[in-house]
Amino acid sequence: MEMSQADLVALVDRLRSEPHETEWLEFKGKACAPREIGEYFSALSNSAALKRKLRGYLVFGVENGTHRVVGTPSTLTARLTAIRHSWSG
């Protein structure tokens, strides 16, 4: 399901309002290796299920401690888009 830009901004703002990272929420201010992305997806989805959350979130472009939006490099955005498309079929 594709989210509108406004819905996506609202979601990121809601997640940024959490007091800190949780088992189902991780902020990444900087890019990480592709293998790490897969490990995060797995850990966050498993933790979300254990915490009875519908989803886990890995939010790129947001600093962990401050929750300040720092953005992402275009190479990361392209890599994540390719991953998403490979999963959707």
C-alpha positions, 0 to 999 in steps of 0.5 A: 500500500502506497502512502501519501506524502502527507501520511508519511510525514505524519507517521515519521512525526509520530514516531519522532515523538516517541521518547526513545527507540524501542524494540520495534522502532529504530532511528538511523541518522546515517546509512548502514551496510545492506546486510545490516538493513536485513538484520534490522528488518528481521529483528524489528519485525520479530520484536514488533510481533512479540510486543503485539505491534502491527509493524516495526519501523526502521526510520532512516534520516533521523538521528537516534538521540535527538530525533532530528531529521538529517535526511538520507543520501540519494544512494541509500534512497535508491537502494531502499527503493530497489529492495522495496520493489524486489519484495513487492513482486 
